């Protein structure tokens, strides 16, 4: 209020005083008048019949109401932000679709122009043929007629000479034969001999009117189509590839397909010309399948589906996996204390604790062997070598959980470990310069280890099934290279 006075002790924050009564602070709230009031106001009886509440309680209640209202607004603001993102995406989609549709329209019109050009060439050929036929017929007539005329003219000249002859007996000796010759010559000019066999007119009429009308009526079909199954997806061959024993496939729908697509079904055969099987169902248009056979030829195809059913298969793409596995250590899945160098073929660790690193290849079939060279070995650490599933625990020694099968080794003996259970202690350890070999035989489903070419005990693990990556754990006292 502007009622002066009412300063708190020490000139602190002013408490507002009542507009009507300068010395009184507001203490209550009149719900009917929707305003704070002081005791004096209530004494005056002005608010006698009114609903009056304690100021603090109303303050809390209104605060709560405002907070609640704000929450509503805040939710709407959040929705609006999300909606803006959606609209921005829509802008980009409209741009992309616009370009797609333009390209498609140009292609369709170009195809019409091409077809017309080809047809024009065909029709021109017909006109040329007709013209050449007519010209030949007329030239034949000209040559024939010229020859006849020459013969007749010769005969006429000879007859005129004979008629001039004054010797009756001489004349009569040849006149009979001559009369016959002249009569025969005249009969040569039979009826129609002196008429052209062809006319100058061409009996060719092109009725292009219906086509012209069709071109003028060429337009987009605006109506919504009834939903039918989606068309054939197009494989994007430039994006399909193989790496080691994994294949990546990419596809898209043809532009201007009106039918909605809810998802795709990707199928792959067994790499040996066998049955197709589903390997992916979902909305993505890019898919990588790992753990296939090496040195195999896979056939892949994809089809789309929606509420009406499943569309036809795409063409089949043929992909050849590598004949031999090449792999390095994988920085993306390694524990963050692992340090890789030498094009990801050498591994060390920045921690005194054991940390796990995997290889970049995944094996599910076949026989695979790889070797690791111990470049550095200080204070007798226990590196562990073996195989693991992709989701192995990375912050302890390989073989401590059920996702890894390993041999850990010190400077004079080795042990096998899986699920933290240790088996088969064998003599023969590692030092700087040693080589550790791992033989994974997925035909016999077993795993065997070698140190410097010597087999360590019997096959370490039997009945191994699934998809495995080469794996290793080490700490900062050791460095190994593939």
JOPE-V316204 format. One record per helix or strand of 3 or more residues. SS is the DSSP state (~ for helix, > for strand). FROM is the first residue (numbers start at 1). LEN is the number of residues. If there is no record, write none. Layout:
# JOPE-V316204
SS/FROM/LEN
SS/FROM/LEN
This chain:
# JOPE-V316204
~/9/3
>/28/3
>/35/3
~/39/5
>/52/3
~/55/110
~/168/21
~/209/8
~/237/3
>/241/3
>/246/7
>/263/6
>/277/6
>/286/4
>/297/10
>/317/4
>/338/4
>/346/4
>/355/5
>/367/11
>/383/6
>/404/6
>/413/6
>/421/7
>/435/7
>/446/6
>/468/7
>/478/4
